[in-house]
Amino acid sequence: MENIPLGFIYYLQNPKTGEIFYVGATESSLKNRLRTHYQHLSEYVKGIRKHNNRYEYLLNMKPLKATVHLLEIVTDGELWKREKYYIKHFRKMNPKLTNMTDGGRGNYTHKYYSEEKKQEIAHKISKANKGRKKPDGFSEHLSKIRKGVNNPATKEIVDWIIADEKYLFKYGFEINTFINSIHAYGNVYRGFKRIKSRVYNHKWEKFSNVNKKIQDIVQSNYESREY
C-alpha cells in the first residue's frame, strides 16, 4: 500500500478582530507551523528575509500574536490541491488575504504584491541588471523559454532540486539562469546518476532526499525570492 503523507490545511487569525488573514498547508503540526511563521518574521526583521504581506500583517498586529486553526486533515495526497481550494474560498471572503500565491507548488510569488511593491521590485531588478553584459545565447535561450511550451526547462520538475542546501529550483530554466548556461539543468539532472552529485562546484540534491528542516528553509527562501 502506498504511504501517503498526512497533511493539514490551516488558517491564521487575528485574535482581536477575528479576521482570517492567511491560509496554508503543512505536513508538520500546527503548533510547529505557527512557530515557524514567527521564526521567519524574526528573520525578516533582521533583514535575512524579503518582504511579504504576511510579515507586514504580523508586525502591525503586535503585541498580539496570531492564532492557528485547523481547516481540514488531508489523507489522500491532495494537500496542495486542497490548499488552492481554501485560498480561493477565503480570498472571496477577504480580498486582503496575505497569501502571496494561489497555493500549491510552483506558483508565481509576486501576483498579490501591491502595484507599488511590484514597481519597487521591477526597479531593483532593472538597477541590478543595468550595464550587465548578457551572456552569449541569452536572447535565443529566452525566446525558447517563452515560445517553446514543450521545452523541458519550462516544465515544473517532478522532484524539485536543491543546491548547497540553500537554493530551491522548481523549473529547469531557473537552474540555467542560476549557472548562466543553457545546458546547466541537463548536466545537473544527469549528475544525479553519479555517486556524488556535484556539478558546477555546487552540491545538488533532490528535494525529497533532504530533511524537513532544510525543506522548510529552502521553500521559504524560494517563496520570497525576487526575479
N, C-alpha and C positions, 0 to 999 in steps of 0.2 A: 504493500500500500504506500502511495506517495506521501511523504512527510510534508504537509503544507503548514507553513509557519502561522502562528496565531498573531492577529493584528487588532489594533484598536483605532477607532475614529473618535476624536475628542474635540472639545471646543474650549477656548479661554474666555472667561467672562469678567467684566468689571464688577467687583463686589458691591460698589456703591450705586451704580446706575443700572446694573443688571444687563448691560449691553454685551452681546456676544460679538467679540471683535476679531477672533481668529479661529479657524477650523483646520485641524491637522490629522495626520495618520502616524502611527508609531507601532513598532514591534516590541518596544520596551514598556515598562509600567508607566502609568500616567504620572505618578509621583516623580519618577526619574525624568520623564519628558519635560515636566514643568521646571524641574531643577536645571535641565539643560537650557531651556529658554532663558533663564536668568543668568546662567553662566555665559551664554552668548551675549546677553545685554551688557554684562560686566566687561567683556572683551571689546564690545563696541565703544563703550565709554572710554576705554584705554586706547582706542584708536586702532585696534587689531582687526576689527570687522568693519565692513562697509555699511552705510546707512540702509535701513529699510523701514517700512511703515510700522511694523510690529515693535521695533525698538523705540521708535518715537512715541508710540502709544503707551508703552510700559513706563517710559520715563515721565510722561505727563501725568500718569496715574499715581506716581509716588506721593506719599509714603505707603499707599495701599499696594497690595500685591494681587495679581490675577488669581482666579481660582480655576481649576481644571475639572472638566466634567466629561463623562463617558457618553458617547452617542451610540456606538454600535461595536460589538465584538465581531470581528471578521474571521471566519474559519475556512473559507473556500478559496483562498488565494486571490481574492478580488479586492485586496486592501486599497490599492491606488485607484481603482475604478470607483470604489465607494467614496473615497476621499473627494474625487472630482464631483460626484453627485451631491455630496453635502456642501461643498464650497459653493456650487452653483445655487443650491437651495437657499443657503444663508445669505448669499450675496444679494438675492432678490429681496430678502427681508432687511438687509443692511448693506447698501451700496458702498459704505465706508469700511467694509471688512478689510482687515490689514493684510490678508494674504496677497503675496506678490505674483502668484500664478493661479491658474485654474485647477491646480492639483495634478496628481500623477507624476510620472517621471519624465524628464527631458522637456520641460516646458520653458517658454520664453519668460525670463525673470523680470523684464522691465515693463511688462504690459500694464501694471497697475501703479506705476510711478505717476506723480503729478506731471503736468506739462513742464513746470518749472524745473523739476528734477530731471526729466528727460533732456531738456535743453542743457542743463548743467553737465550731465553725463556726456552728451554729444560734444560740448565744448572741451571737456577734459580729453576725450579721445582725439579730437581734432588737434589740440595743442600738443599732445604726446606724439602724434604722427607727423607734425609739421617738419618739413625738411628731411624726413627719414626716407632714405632710398628704398624703393620697393625691390624685393628680391627678384631674380631672374624667373620669368614664367609666372609671376604673380597674377597679372591680368588674365592670362589664359586659364590659370587654375581657378580663379574666382568665377570666371564665366562658366566653367564646367560645373562648379558647385551650384550656381544659380539656375542653370538650364538643365543639367543632367539629373533628372529625378531618379534615374536608375544607377547613378553613381554610388558605389558602396559607402563612400566617405560621407554622404549626406544622410544615411540611414542611422537610426539610433543603434548603438552597439548592444547586442543582447546581454552580455555581461560587461558592465562598464569597466573602464581601465583607470588605474591609479598610478601616478608617477611619484616616486620618492615619499610615499605615504602622506603627500601634501595636496597633489593636484588631481582632480577628478575630471575624466573625459567621457562624455556620453555619445559623442559623434566622432567619426574618423577625421573630419576636417579640422576639428579642434586640436587634435594631435599634430596634424600637418602644420597648422598655424603656430603651435607651441614650439615645434622644432624648426619651422621655417623650411619645410621640404614637402613637396607633393607626394613623396614616397614614404614619408615617416610612418603613417598609420599601417601600411602594409608591412613595413620592416618590423615595427613593434609587434604586430599580430603574429608574424612568423617567429618572432623571438620567444614566444611562449612555448614553442616546441623544443626549445633548448632546456638544459638543466637549470641554468641561471639566466633569467630574462633581464639582461642589462644591455640596452641598446641606446645609442646616443649619450652615453655616460649618465643614464638615468636608470633607476630601478623601477621596473614596471610590474604591476600585479593586477590580477582581476579583482573587481570589487567584492565578489562573493568569497574570496580567499583571505580577506583581511578581517581583523576582529571588529566588533560592533563600535568600539570607541573611535577607531580610525574612520570607519564608515560614516559615523555621525559628523566628524570633524570635516572630512573632505566634501561631504554633501552640503554641509552648511556653507563652506567656503565657495562651493560652486554656485549656490543659490545667490550669494552676494557678489559674485564676480562680475566685473564690468567689462563689456566688449565695446 
